[in-house]
Amino acid sequence: MNPVELCTQRTRIKICGLTREQDLDAAVAAGADAIGFVLYDKSARYVSPERALELARRLPPFVTPVLLFVNESPTKITAICETIAGAIVQFHGEETPQQCLHATHQGARPFLRAARIPLGDAGRHFDLVKYALNYSQAQAILLDAHVDGYGGGGQTFNWSLLPPNVNAHLVLSGGLNAANVIDGILQLRPRCKTLAVDVSSGVEIAGPGHKGLKDPERINQFVAAVRAADRQFLEISKNVPVSTT
């Protein structure tokens, strides 16, 4: 993609791990494009399928519900998705490409596949190009830090170790907040088809015991930082020569 096309794209925002109506409303008001519900019962941000449906019904048009599963049975995934209109599936466990396709009727329902990137220098050994090729039917590859459990650890991996060119739509996740998301976007946006961002702990109420409880001010700060990154990227792109070949 040439710089002109790249610089016109707005970074999409997903806010994940919502459990309360007021947090969902705050995320929508701030301009979130997608809302994530964790349907993994070992997570502190878990909501039941019934609760996810209840919350998803509050979403206005063009804000997408995303249902996060970890090593769940295709039958259960299909049953839950049939109750929530327009939902995207996020596979966050050890699901194979074949299992992802089976659970989404051969990709008829859009899905995201999480790639768990090792922390520190070990991240350079993760072959993201091959991973994206293996899961080429996914709508996007979501990049998260490989921590104990499955996501929600609030840790970042080393973005600079990712390949310079990945032929996929990417979603940057893992320890994002208003202070670091600009750097993450500026580093990764030139490396892929399009880039979105996904935040959970970075917009939660400060202090222990608040997982799943979002802070409206932090949500607004995060969204403002993403928009600032888009403006910075646009200015940078204006100075990049456009190839005529």
Buried (B, 14 or more C-beta within 10 A) or exposed (E): EEBEEBBEBEBBBBBBBBBEEEBBBBBBEBBBBBBBBBBBEEBEBBBEBEEBBEBBEEBEEEBBBBBBBBEBEBEEBBEBBEEBEBBBBBBBBEBEBEBBBBBBEEBEBBBBBBBBBBBEEEBBEBEBBEBBEBBEBBBBBBBBBBBEEBBBBBEBBBBEBBBEEBEBBBBBBBBBBBEBBBBBBBBBBBBBBBBBBBBBBBBBBEEEEEBBBBBBEBBBBBBEBBBBBBEEBBEBBEEEEEEEE
